[in-house]
């Protein structure tokens, strides 16, 4: 059986790979969109935080025997605390300034993190085993579905939709949005805006780390894993609309599938198709697909 002249197993395999990549794009762009939309910070350190999450899981397993399920909770918490420290130490001095300052600062931090881990672990990469509960694959009849990859897609969707609901449909989310629009007015009602801002950045860092833990059993854990992905994720955020949380999630999943299908029909273009889409979208709609026109 063939689909568009491609054996159906190869076609569906690439579709699944596209969904997995799209899940990572969605989670990372979600964290970027939350931080930019609520704090107006272009967080170039997001790729480094993603890498730190993967390394935290690997170090906990290698040095302390902490299994995958505990690492899935502990690694985002550890990196989230690091995010809080970054926000309180550096970023709080940049609020109200041109976003370029935040971009340069976080870019510098990402180079520092990457350099430290390259010095400690090299660039060859470390392997992280798939958890035993999710090992193997399920034969669906029309394709063989790797259990862990299916888990990654479902977990990413749940996290992304849960975050969107928290920010857009709850009272806490309303406080966050109002606090970034008019901090003094919200503080007059007894809301601790600096605390909310600090926790928001920490939560964005934790989301990046969670994506890193999910990625660890699929790809090699290496200091370069974040820098290899962050440019594509920024393109995803721009296409979806800077600050649009739902737009980032939908666009991330969609572009992952587009990239996967491009590998089937025209492999040479698979590494640039996201940027081609970005150029077309910016020409037709400069604010992005889901962004608001100024």
N, C-alpha and C positions, 0 to 999 in steps of 0.2 A: 504494500500500500504506500502511495506517495502523496504528498501535499505540496502543490505547486512544483512538482518535479523533484522534490526532495524526499528521501525515505522518511516515513513518519516518525521513526524512533529518533533520527537525527534532528528533525524539526522540533519535536516535542522536548527533546533534551536541551536544545538551545533556548526554547521558550522558558523552560524551567530555570536555566542558568540566568536568563534575562530577568526573571522574577526575583531570583536571589540577589543579583546585583542591584536591581531596582529597590529591593527591601533595604539594602545598606544605604543607597542613595537617599531613600525616603527618611530613614532614621537620622542620618547625618545632616541632611538639609533641614529636617525638622528642628534639630538643636540650633542650627544657624539661624533659622527663621525666628525662633523664640527669642534668641539673644538680640538679634537685630531689631525685630519688631517691637520688643518691650524695652530694650536698653539703648538702641541706636548704636550698637557696637558691631563693627565688621570683624568677626572673631576668626582671624586666620590661624589661631592656635587649635582650632577644632580638629584638624587632622592629627595633630600631636596628641590631643586628649584621647582620640580614638585609638591611636597606637599605645598610649599608656594603659588604656583599659585592657587591651589584648595582653600586654606584657604583665600587668598586674595578675591576670588569671594564670598566665604561664608560670610566673615566679611563685605564686601561691601553691600551684601543683608541684612544681619542681623542688621547692625548698621546704614546704610545710605539708605537702600531701593533701591540700584542700581541693575537693573535687569540683567538677564543673558547676553543679547546681548552687553550691555556696559561693563560688566565684562570680556567678551571675548576679548575686546580690551584693557581695562585698566589694568587687572591683568598681562598680559605678559609685558606691558610697565613698570609697577612698579617693577616686578621681573627682567626685563632687566636692569633697572637702578641699582638695587642691584648688578647684575652681573658686571656691569661696575665698581662699587665701589670695589667689590672683586678683579677684575683684576688690577685696579690701586693701590689698597692698598697692596695686597699680591702677586698675581701671576706674576706681572711684574718683580719681583726680582728673579724669578725661571727660566726664559727663558735661554736656553742653558745648563741648568743643567740636571742631570738624571731625567727622568719622574717620578721616584719614589718619589721625593720631592713634586711634584705637587699632586700626589696621596695621600700622607700622609696629606698634608695641606688641600686638599678639603675633605678628610675623616673626619678630625677634625672639619671643618666647618659644615659638615652635622650633626655630633653629637651635636654640639652647637645649631643649628637650631631646631633639633628634640627635644632636651632637653628643650629648652625654650617653645616650643609649647605644650609639654607634661605637663609642669608645669602650663601653662595657661589654657589648655583645656582638660587635661586628655587624656586617650586613648580610650574612649568609642566611639568617632566619632560623627560627626554632619551630618545631612541630608540636602541635597540641592535639591530643587524641579526641575523637568524637566520643561523647558520653555513651556508655554501654547501652543505656535505655533507648537511645536513638540511633544506634548503629544499624547497618544493613539497609535494605530497601523493600518496598512494597510493590508487588506486581499488580498493576491496575488493569491488565489485559491489553490496553492500547499503549502502555508505556511502563517502564520500571521507575518508580519514584523513590529517590533517596530520602530516607526518613528524616535525617537531620536537616536537609535543605528545605523540606516541607515545613519543619518546625520553625526554621528561621523566618520564612515568609509569614507564617501565621503569627509568630511572636512579634514581628516588626509591625504588622498591621494592627495588632491589639495595642501595642505601645503608642503608635502614632495616633490612632483614633482616640485612645484614652487621653493623650496629651491635648489633642484638639478640643475634646469635650471639656476638659478641666479649664482651659483658658477661655474658650468661647461660650460656654454654657453654664458656668458656675459663678457663685458670688466671689470666690477667691480670684477667679480669672478677671471678673469685672474690677475688683480692687487693683489688680496688677495693671490692667490697661489704663484705668483712671489715674493711677499713681505715676505712670510714665507720661501722661498727658499734662497733668497739673498736680505735681507732688505736694505743693504747699496746701492746696485746697483739701486733698485727701488726708494729709497729716492733721489738718484742723479737725477732722472727724475721728481722730484717735488711732489712725492706721500708721504703723511703723513702716514707712516707705523704704528707708535704707535697708531694713531687714528683708523686705520683699525683693528688692533689687539684688541683694547679695544671694538670696536663695534661688532666684531665677537664674543667675549665671551658674551657680552650683548645679542646678537641675539640668541646664543645657550641657554642662561638662559631663554630668552623669549619663545623659543620653548618648553622648559620643562614646563614652567608655563602655556602655551596654552594647552598642554596635560593635565595638572592638572585641568584646568577649564572644559575641555571636559569630564573629568572623574568624576567630582563632582556630577552630577545628577545620575550617574550609581552606584557608590560605596560610602560608608561612608567616609566623609572628616575627616581624622585622622592623627596625627603626624607620625604614623607608615606607612602610605601608600607609601611613597617613598622608605623606607628601605626594604619593602616587595617586591618591584619591581626591584630595581636597579641591584641586582645580576643577575636576568634573562636578563635584558637589556644589561649588560656587556657581557653575554654569546652570545646574539644576535649579538653584534658588533664584537666579536671575530670570530664568524662563518662567518659573512659577509665579514670580512677583516677590520682590524683596519684602520680607515681613509677613507674607501670607503663609500661615501655617498649613491650612488645608491644601493650598496650591502647591506647596513644597512636597507634601506627601503624595498627592496625585501625580505630579510631574515626575518625581523620583521613580515611582513604580512604572509609569508609562515610558520614560526614557530608558529604563533598564530593559524593558521588553523590546523597544525599538533597537537598542544596541545589540541585543541578542539576535534579533531577526536579521540585522545587517550582517552579522557574522555568517549567517546561512547563505544569504543571497549575494553579498558583495563584501567579503571579509576585509579587503583592503581599506574600506571606509569605516570599519567598526570603531576605530580609535578616535575618529574625528566627527562622527555623525552627531553627537551631542552638541558640539560647537557649531556645526552647520545649522542645526535646529535653533540654537540660541541666536545666531545672526539673523535668521529669518524672522523669529519672533520679535526681536528688538526693532527690526525694520517696520514690521506691521503693527506692533503694540509695544512701545518702549517701556511701559510699566510692567510688562509680563502678562502671562495668560490670566492670572487671578489677582494681579496687583491693581491698586486704585490709581487712576490718573490724577496727577497733581492739579 
